[in-house]
Structure formats: C-alpha cells, structure tokens
Amino acid sequence: MADIQLNFQRNPLSLESPTRATSSEKGHPMKNNMSKILLLGVLAIAIGSFFFFDLGQYLSFEYLKSQQAAFQNYYNQNPALTIAIYFVVYVLVTALSLPGATVMTLAGGMMFGVLVGTITVSFASTLGATLAFLVARFMLRDYVQAKFGEKIKAINQGVEREGAFYLFTLRLIPAFPFFVINLVMGLTPIRTLQYFVVSQIGMLPGTIVYVNAGTQLGKLDSLKGILSPSLLLSFALLGVFPLVVKKVMAQVQKRRSV
C-alpha cells in the first residue's frame, strides 16, 4: 500500500504535482522522454486531423444556427445520450485547445437550457482545461523550471502564495485567452485540485452569460453581440476585486502589528 501511495505522489500528473522531480523520475529519463514523445504524437495527430478534415466548420456560429432545429429535435428524443456526447466533445475541444469552445457553450444553452446547460458546460470546460493544464505540466514544466528556475523563482513563490487569487482574476476577465491560461498555469507550482476548483468558480459567471445567450440563439447575429463593453468592464472589476481586498487586508494587518 505504501508503494502505491509513493508511486502516486511521484506521478507528474498527480494532484499534487511536486515542484521538483524525484530521484526515481531522474533515474528513468529515457522512459519519461518516450512517454512525452508518444503523447506529443497523439496530440499532433488529433489536432492535425481537426484542421486537415476542416472539422472546425462544425464548431462555427453559422453552422450552429443552421442546425439549431435538428440539434434541438435530437436532444428531445435522446436527452441523456445528447448530453453525454456533448460533454465528451466539449472536453476534447478544450483539452486540445481547439477553437470552438464559445460555440459549444452557446450550443449547450440552446439545447439544454440555462440550468442543465450551465452545469454541463461548467464541468466539461473545467475538466478540459485541467487536462490541458496537466499536458502542459507533463510536457514542458520540468524543462522550463530547469532552464529558467532562478529567473522565475519569484513567480513560483508568488503563485504558491497567491496563485488562487491570480487564477481567479484571469478566469473572470475575458481578455485573457482560455487556452493560454491552461497552458501557462501548467508551468507553475499551483496544485491541480486547486486549479480545478478555482477555474470552475472563476469561469462560472462567463459560462452563465454564454449559456443564457445560447437560449436566445435565434436573436443573435454574431458572437460579438454577446459581450457588451459594460459587461466586459463588469467582469474585469469582479476579477480585480479579490486582489484589491487581499492587498487592503494585508496592509491593515501590517499596521496593526506595528
């Protein structure tokens, strides 16, 4: 039992994902490199197939609007199967950092309504984001930390100390691309479970907005009609607010201790 727990802790894809490689991992560089090459090959085939067969056309706003009635009818006849297929496709799209997550979210609102759509999209998007995060961590983190360890030491310490607040802010502000956050955060020391929970909470307001927009798909002419400048500003203020509160509280505690 102890051996099983030890191996789990040394797994680069484990929940804790230790900051430094263990002696066991360092002792098998060939095996580790082969795993990375295999994963890279699978990712290359999957992403290459998506663009080669032009599958992105099925994740476009125009295609969604043209097939709205067909999707709705299929869901009415096969609700459980439709949700399952939708969930898997959404996870794959986000895990592979493919374009189309926004349209997928609109489709969830269109077919499932606000409540079921929000729940389904929330878990699918967070799971996909976490998988992308883990892939980046497995493929690149050791290299980045080894090559730039001293230069990014301050960043690592900042993430370990306030990573949840920074991630929460990034998730709330739509200006930061979804896939970029997944990949960059995978290179930091933030724990996987913390990443999952904070991402789900941080993305929830935006998820609700897009899912709700999906219920009004017939009234939308383009994706630009979803986020108004005032709504974008609201997200930005909501994202910065926790950091401001934390800084203010730190200053108050500092003055009290003097």
Phi, psi and omega per residue, in radians:
M1 nan -0.708 3.118
A2 -1.099 -0.655 3.140
D3 -1.139 -0.679 -3.133
I4 -1.124 -0.763 3.137
Q5 -1.138 -0.677 -3.136
L6 -1.136 -0.753 3.141
N7 -1.136 -0.636 3.127
F8 -1.119 -0.694 -3.134
Q9 -1.199 -0.443 -3.120
R10 -1.565 -0.125 -3.132
N11 -1.221 2.201 -3.113
P12 -1.131 -0.273 3.126
L13 -1.792 0.216 -3.131
S14 -1.269 2.934 -3.088
L15 -1.086 -0.620 -3.074
E16 -1.499 -0.531 3.122
S17 0.760 1.380 -3.055
P18 -0.976 2.634 -3.068
T19 -1.181 -0.678 -3.106
R20 -1.982 2.582 3.119
A21 -1.186 2.490 3.128
T22 -1.430 2.945 -3.127
S23 -1.112 -0.545 3.124
S24 -1.133 -0.756 3.140
E25 -1.165 -0.671 3.139
K26 -1.185 -0.443 -3.093
G27 -1.412 -0.181 -3.129
H28 -2.251 1.042 -3.111
P29 -1.128 -0.609 -3.122
M30 -1.122 -0.773 3.137
K31 -1.121 -0.722 3.137
N32 -1.139 -0.726 3.127
N33 -1.159 -0.677 3.116
M34 -1.113 -0.684 3.114
S35 -1.100 -0.707 3.139
K36 -1.187 -0.699 3.120
I37 -1.126 -0.730 3.125
L38 -1.100 -0.802 3.133
L39 -1.113 -0.708 3.120
L40 -1.081 -0.689 3.113
G41 -1.116 -0.760 3.121
V42 -1.092 -0.770 3.133
L43 -1.120 -0.726 -3.136
A44 -1.103 -0.731 3.127
I45 -1.137 -0.792 -3.108
A46 -1.116 -0.855 -3.118
I47 -1.211 -0.700 3.112
G48 -1.085 -0.712 3.119
S49 -1.110 -0.673 -3.141
F50 -1.018 -0.790 -3.106
F51 -1.431 -0.602 -3.120
F52 -1.132 -0.747 -3.130
F53 -1.575 0.136 3.093
D54 0.922 0.813 -3.134
L55 -1.266 -0.261 3.125
G56 -1.095 -0.380 3.132
Q57 -1.106 -0.441 3.132
Y58 -1.483 -0.070 3.100
L59 -2.024 0.514 3.134
S60 -1.757 2.719 3.132
F61 -1.091 -0.703 -3.118
E62 -1.114 -0.760 -3.139
Y63 -1.136 -0.705 -3.139
L64 -1.064 -0.769 -3.139
K65 -1.155 -0.668 -3.107
S66 -1.219 -0.455 -3.099
Q67 -1.885 0.271 -3.063
Q68 -0.982 -0.838 -3.111
A69 -1.136 -0.715 -3.125
A70 -1.133 -0.778 3.115
F71 -1.094 -0.735 -3.113
Q72 -1.139 -0.717 3.123
N73 -1.135 -0.720 3.140
Y74 -1.127 -0.696 3.120
Y75 -1.146 -0.694 3.128
N76 -1.090 -0.574 -3.128
Q77 -1.512 -0.534 -3.094
N78 -2.371 1.198 -3.041
P79 -1.074 -0.856 -3.086
A80 -1.140 -0.786 -3.131
L81 -1.125 -0.708 3.139
T82 -1.089 -0.774 3.126
I83 -1.105 -0.716 -3.130
A84 -1.116 -0.815 3.130
I85 -1.104 -0.789 3.134
Y86 -1.036 -0.771 -3.117
F87 -1.060 -0.824 -3.115
V88 -1.116 -0.793 -3.138
V89 -1.093 -0.723 3.142
Y90 -1.104 -0.766 3.127
V91 -1.061 -0.769 -3.140
L92 -1.113 -0.759 -3.134
V93 -1.056 -0.792 -3.116
T94 -1.319 -0.650 -3.136
A95 -1.139 -0.605 -3.141
L96 -1.581 0.038 3.139
S97 0.998 0.710 3.133
L98 -1.527 2.650 3.075
P99 -1.239 2.449 3.098
G100 2.330 -0.037 -3.108
A101 -1.098 -0.653 -3.137
T102 -1.113 -0.782 3.119
V103 -1.146 -0.661 3.085
M104 -1.068 -0.698 3.128
T105 -1.142 -0.744 3.075
L106 -1.054 -0.709 3.127
A107 -1.098 -0.655 3.103
G108 -1.073 -0.750 3.095
G109 -1.176 -0.689 -3.133
M110 -1.075 -0.793 -3.058
M111 -1.492 -0.740 -2.941
F112 -1.773 -0.236 -3.061
G113 1.504 3.080 -3.023
V114 -1.168 -0.854 -3.038
L115 -1.174 -1.040 -3.121
V116 -1.134 -0.664 3.131
G117 -1.107 -0.761 3.141
T118 -1.124 -0.778 3.140
I119 -1.092 -0.817 -3.107
T120 -1.121 -0.844 -3.124
V121 -1.139 -0.700 -3.104
S122 -1.026 -0.841 -3.116
F123 -1.308 -0.659 -3.140
A124 -1.156 -0.780 -3.123
S125 -1.176 -0.678 -3.141
T126 -1.211 -0.710 3.106
L127 -1.122 -0.779 3.110
G128 -1.097 -0.720 3.110
A129 -1.105 -0.685 3.140
T130 -1.192 -0.644 3.088
L131 -1.133 -0.742 3.086
A132 -1.098 -0.698 3.086
F133 -1.040 -0.781 -3.120
L134 -1.211 -0.642 3.102
V135 -1.109 -0.793 3.115
A136 -1.083 -0.695 3.134
R137 -1.138 -0.776 -3.108
F138 -1.194 -0.706 -3.040
M139 -1.405 -0.676 -2.918
L140 -2.133 -0.343 -2.955
R141 -1.100 -0.790 -3.128
D142 -1.022 -0.748 -3.132
Y143 -1.126 -0.830 -3.108
V144 -1.118 -0.777 -3.117
Q145 -1.170 -0.638 -3.133
A146 -1.245 -0.677 -3.067
K147 -1.442 -0.623 -3.060
F148 -2.125 0.389 -3.052
G149 -0.884 -0.889 -3.106
E150 -1.208 -0.634 -3.102
K151 -1.220 -0.546 -3.109
I152 -1.859 0.281 3.142
K153 -1.032 -0.747 -3.141
A154 -1.112 -0.652 3.116
I155 -1.143 -0.773 3.121
N156 -1.032 -0.767 -3.132
Q157 -1.155 -0.663 3.115
G158 -1.142 -0.707 3.129
V159 -1.177 -0.721 3.117
E160 -1.095 -0.582 -3.077
R161 -1.499 -0.755 -3.037
E162 -2.327 0.452 -3.076
G163 -1.012 -0.674 -3.108
A164 -1.093 -0.699 -3.133
F165 -1.192 -0.750 3.131
Y166 -1.132 -0.761 3.136
L167 -1.106 -0.731 3.127
F168 -1.038 -0.740 3.121
T169 -1.128 -0.783 -3.139
L170 -1.087 -0.666 -3.121
R171 -1.225 -0.557 -3.093
L172 -1.368 -0.547 -3.058
I173 -1.577 1.959 -3.078
P174 -1.115 -0.177 -3.108
A175 -1.162 -0.401 -3.120
F176 -1.634 2.109 -3.119
P177 -0.985 2.413 -3.098
F178 -0.989 -0.868 -3.043
F179 -1.237 -0.530 3.132
V180 -1.139 -0.746 3.114
I181 -1.055 -0.755 -3.137
N182 -1.024 -0.819 -3.057
L183 -1.272 -0.759 -3.102
V184 -1.176 -0.743 -3.118
M185 -1.155 -0.418 3.089
G186 -1.158 -0.331 3.140
L187 -1.565 -0.064 -3.101
T188 -1.759 2.980 -3.107
P189 -1.427 0.081 -3.097
I190 -1.027 2.428 -3.103
R191 -1.269 2.579 -3.070
T192 -1.099 -0.784 -3.130
L193 -1.101 -0.713 3.101
Q194 -1.115 -0.720 3.111
Y195 -1.053 -0.769 -3.119
F196 -1.086 -0.900 -3.062
V197 -1.126 -0.845 -3.111
V198 -1.135 -0.679 3.121
S199 -1.095 -0.764 -3.117
Q200 -1.111 -0.745 3.126
I201 -1.196 -0.771 -3.101
G202 -1.165 -0.584 -3.118
M203 -1.481 -0.208 -3.030
L204 -1.038 -0.799 3.122
P205 -1.020 -0.791 3.116
G206 -1.132 -0.658 3.107
T207 -1.055 -0.789 -3.136
I208 -1.081 -0.731 3.141
V209 -1.063 -0.841 -3.095
Y210 -1.255 -0.663 3.099
V211 -1.121 -0.760 3.107
N212 -1.090 -0.673 3.087
A213 -1.101 -0.604 3.116
G214 -1.103 -0.534 3.104
T215 -1.221 -0.313 3.119
Q216 -1.945 0.559 -3.014
L217 -0.978 -0.670 -3.099
G218 -1.092 -0.387 -3.118
K219 -1.613 -0.136 -3.108
L220 -1.606 2.389 3.091
D221 -1.728 -0.410 3.131
S222 -2.836 2.989 3.111
L223 -1.183 -0.408 -3.109
K224 -1.172 -0.353 -3.106
G225 -1.371 -0.049 -3.067
I226 -1.474 -0.866 -3.062
L227 -1.806 1.923 3.068
S228 -1.454 2.811 3.097
P229 -0.975 -0.679 -3.137
S230 -1.158 -0.632 3.125
L231 -1.219 -0.685 3.081
L232 -1.076 -0.729 3.119
L233 -1.129 -0.661 3.121
S234 -1.099 -0.748 3.102
F235 -1.077 -0.758 -3.123
A236 -1.085 -0.803 3.129
L237 -1.122 -0.694 3.129
L238 -1.130 -0.624 -3.134
G239 -1.283 -0.643 -3.109
V240 -1.366 -0.459 -3.044
F241 -0.938 -0.835 -3.139
P242 -1.045 -0.645 3.126
L243 -1.175 -0.712 3.125
V244 -1.102 -0.785 3.133
V245 -1.065 -0.738 -3.130
K246 -1.102 -0.744 3.137
K247 -1.143 -0.726 3.138
V248 -1.110 -0.778 3.140
M249 -1.112 -0.636 3.118
A250 -1.136 -0.696 3.123
Q251 -1.174 -0.681 3.121
V252 -1.109 -0.794 3.136
Q253 -1.135 -0.614 3.137
K254 -1.148 -0.719 -3.141
R255 -1.201 -0.618 3.136
R256 -1.189 -0.540 -3.099
S257 -1.388 -0.258 -3.128
V258 -1.329 nan nan
